[in-house]
Amino acid sequence: MKVEGSVIRLSEPIVTPWETGTINGGDATELQLDAYYVKEHATGNATGMDWDNAMGVDGLRNLLRTNTNSAITTANAKKLDGKNIYVAGGTYLIADQEAGLKIEYSGYSKQVEIKVVCGYDPQSTRKDLSKRDPVRYLTTFTGDANNNGIADAGDYSLFTLGNQIDITFEGCTFSCGYHPNEKINGYSGGFLIANGSSGNATLQLNHCIIEKCYNAGVNGSGEAGGSGIFMYKGTAKLNHVQLRNNKASSRGGAIRVNDSGSILFMNNCSITGNEGGQFGYAIQMSNGHLCMNNTTVTNNSGRDGTINGAGSMLIVNSTIIEDGAQNSGAVIRCESWPARQSFLMNNIILNKNAANPVVEMSGDDTRHLTSKGYNLMGGTIMPASTNKFTTSEFDKYNSTISSLNVVWDANRSVYTWDGNVNEFTRTAADAVKNAITTGFKPDSCPFQNLGEEFGKWLDEMDAFSTDQLGNPRDKNAMWPGAYQE
């Protein structure tokens, strides 16, 4: 083109001749992301690379789901190990089949560590993580396939964790997981933790809720019950978790632990409103190991013990109050062997019906439970002449709700009180910690000193310095139970 004054002249186009040939390509490389972003409905290209291209529930399910092809499983393990998954507020039907979503990486060299963080503003854009409020932006993983608000026929189980997975959920709600009666084995209502011989399974829940799950299976010795969490074999660490309004037709209204290789840590939790059809209407310890601190267990219903079992039980700084007028059996029903070293320390444990048992020792004369002192207890001990329950001179028995002036705070899921009790000596935080770390070494356990492992976990959260609500404790004069004003 040439411009001469007001005249524009166009020349013939000049075209460079094409050269023929081919360009050698290579193998396509899958997009590797630093983190994954999920919204209730997929956006953009749905890769999960940011909020504007968030994957939906189908993409999340496929990202986590176990693959029968071992090569794909290994590739997925490498892709997910050490990654965070950020989930915006909404309701997610996490499973697409009755058995729920199975997450397993058998054959991988280590546990695949995944963190799922919930509660982000659904209007978030790009990679903005500043707008997080798990209460305002409630994030629910549900099994409610028929969308009627309850766990019943037609709904799905939620999660099964198998070999080589260590998954953490923060600020998430798990609701309406369902296990039908005719399918006894293989999964739970909420979580089934079931690693095999070739790996480990770990579930970590922080500031989460498990509610309205139902395991309708009836089988005392099999994989039934434990509607919120059923532990066949593995580890669960629950911090600030509410297990509420779950139901099991069999044992363990909220939780069931079934294998000596299973470990359950609990801190700052509440277990309320659950229903069990058989032993342990809140927690059933058929086997395995329970370590509980700063936890409230109350208003559950069923038979034969709020907490029941032959597994080892370490319960400290907790409040357990049940209504014996409605529930048959004791508040704590224990059939642990001495080698399990089960003990109680610095708790409030009451049967609202003082004529009913607060502790019932079951099984033959070899079973044993020990008080390490500083417990406020109310209710009878069964059998009355038993030597299977070792009391402490530092306990106070015949306590009642009225004498302690404990009041149920439903909004915060804790019993409050003023700490006033006559003729009672308080203990120090260091004494409780020492009892845990040096005095709890149950047999048949993956750890030689389980109490020491539990103490380390509590130290990570400074749990000896605060109560269930995060209120500071007087380290030199701790109040019994989960609350200290």
Secondary structure, DSSP 8 states (H G I E B T S, - for coil): -EEETTEEE------------------------SEEEE-SS--TT-SSSSGGG-B-HHHHHHHHS--SSHHHHHHHHHHHTTEEEEEESEEEE--SSTT-EEE--TT-SS-EEEEEEEEE-TT--TT----B-TTTT-EEEE--TT-SSS--TT----EEE-TTEEEEEES-EEE--EE-TT--SS--SSEEEE--TT--EEEEEEEEEEES-EE----TTSS---SSEEEEESEEEEEEEEEES-EESSS-SSEEE--TT-EEEEES-EEES-EESSS-SSEEESSSEEEEES-EEES-B-BS-SEEESSEEEEES-EEEE-TTTSBS-SEEE---GGG--EEES-EEEESSTTSEEEEE-SSTT--EEE-S--EEESEEESTT-SSEE--TT-B-S--HHHHT-EEETTTTEEE-----SS---B-HHHHHHHHHHH---SS-SSS-HHHHHHHHHHHTTTTSB-TTS-B--TTSB-SSS---
